[in-house]
Amino acid sequence: MIRFITAILLLIPVISYAAPVNYSLQPDRSEVGFVYTLQGAQNRGAMPVRSAQISIDLDRFEASAVDVTVDVSRARTGLIFATEALKAPSVLAARDHPTIRFQSTAIRANDPRNLSAGGQIDGLLTIRGVTRPVTLNAAVFRQHGTAEGDMSQLSFRISGAVQRSAFGATGYSDMVADEIQLDIAARVSSR
């Protein structure tokens, strides 16, 4: 009888979920980029990451979480006057609000078996002390040069758009378009 019960138990599929893995940002290989339109011409800028907490569950991607803080005071645009205007009280108010924070609330993969097929990250974005919900597009890849199946080093590509006026960043609206495109390349390694 015990052999029979043991045989039956072996036939029942066992569901096991791997625990989320904590990853550390590789800041020298990551860029939080943005594209803004100044007098009709597109320009690029970047801000360094101050801190990042990234937890990825490769078996249940929806159980993953991201919490990133960006350093506004060290933003750069490639144009000195545009960088100073970006930090001004009427735009990002860097003196009073030196960081921008994104906290994920939900993550959905387009194909859970192929994370490089992309997905969406819903979250709360805080700019100038104003928090609004946003949805960003993201894809995850193994870093170039890693062996197949090695998930210890990953690359993310994240994109989306925000209306700066929704966060009270209305300065220079006669020169700079309201929509800001996000173009983020991030590389992480497991701790």
N, C-alpha and C positions, 0 to 999 in steps of 0.2 A: 504494500500500500504506500509506503514512504517513497519507494522508487517511482511509483505511478504519479504521485503528487509532485515530486521533483521534476519528472519529465514534463508534466503539464506546465509548471512554472517556467521551465526553460523555453517553452513555446510562446510565452507572453512577451511581447516586445517591451523592452525597457526604455523609457523616455528619460534621457539625461540631458541636462542643459549645462553647458560650461558657464562658469562664473564670468562676469564681465572682467576684462583685462584693463588695467590702468596704463595709459600711455603718457609719455612726456613729450612736449613739443620740442622740436629741434629748431630753436629760434634763428640760427644762422642759415637755415635751409627753408625758412617759411616767410611768407609775405602776406600781410593783410592789405591788399590793394584795393583801390577804388578809382573809378573813372567819373570825372565831372566835366560838364560842358561850360566853358568860359567864352563868352561872346561868340557862340556858334562853333567853337573848336573843342574837340575832346582832348582832355589832358588826364594824366595818371598821377596818382599820389599813393602814399603808403604810410602805415602806422605800425610801430612795433607792438608785439604782444607783451603785456606786463605779467600776466599769469594765465594759465590754462589748466583745467581739470578735464581730462578726456577719458572716458570709460567706454570700451567697446565690447559688446557681446556678439561674437561672430556667428553664434548659433541662433540667437534671437536678437537681431539687429535693433528691434524696437525697444529692447531693454538697455540700449546704449544711452549715454548722456554726455553733453558738452557744456562747459561753462568757461567762457573766455573773456578776459579783460584786456582792452587795448589802451595804449598810452597816447592820449590825444596831445599831450604837451610835446611829444617827440615826432609829431606828424611832419611829413614833408611832401611837397608837391612838385618840386623841380623849378618852381618860380618863387623867388623870395617873397614878392608882394602877395602872391596867392597863398603861400604858407602862413604868413602873418594874418591875412584876412580870414583864413580858415579857423585860426585860433581866437579870433576877435569875439568880444561879448555878444555880438549879434549873430554869430554863426555857431561855433562849437563851445564858446565860452570856456576855453581851456583853463583859465585861472580858477574858476569856480567849479568846473566839472572836468577834472584832468583825465578821466577815463570814459570809455564806452564799454558796456558789458552786454554779452549775449549769453542767455541761459536757455538750453533746449527744453521743450516741454513734450515733444513727440518726434519720433524719427521713423520714417517709412521707407523701405527699400522697394524699388520698382520690381526687382527680382531677388528675393532673399538668397537664392543660390548663386547670384552673380552681383556682388556689391558694386563692381565697376559699371554696371548698367545704370547706376544712379538712384536717386531717391530724393526725398524732401525732409527738411528739418524745420519743424515749427519751433518757435521760441519767443522769448521776450527780449527785446532790444532796448537798452537804456542809453539815451543820448541826451546830454544837458539835463539830466535828472528826470527826463520824461521817458516812461516805459510804454512801448507799444508792441503788439504781437506782429511777427513777421514770419514768412515762409521762405526758406532758401533752398536752392537746388544743390545737391552734393553727390559726389562719386568717390569711392574709395578704391585704391590700387595698391598692390605690393610695390615697394620702392624698386626702382631700376637696379638690377644687379643682385637681387635677393633670389633665393632658390624657390621653385614652385612649392607652394604650401607653407612657406615661411611667412608668418604674419607678424613678426616681431618689429618690422619697420614698414609703415604704411604712408601713403601719400593721399591727401584729400584735395579735391578741387571743388570750391564752393562759390556759387554765384547767386545773384539776386539783385533787387533794386529797392531803394527806399526813397520816400519823398522827405527831403530835409525839413520842409515846413511842418510836417506832422510832429516834429520834435522841437519846434520853436526856433530852428536854425534858419531864419528868414533873411539875414543880412545879405546885401549885394545881389538881391533878386533881379535887379535890372541888368546884371552882368553874368550871373551864374544860374544855370537851369536848376529847377527844383529836384529833378530826379538824379540820384547818385547810384551808379552801378557798382556793385561789389564784385571783386575779382580776387578771391583768396586762394592761395596755394599754401598748403600746410603739410609739413612732414613730421611724423611722430615715431617714437620707438617705445616698446614696452619697457616698463620699469623693472 
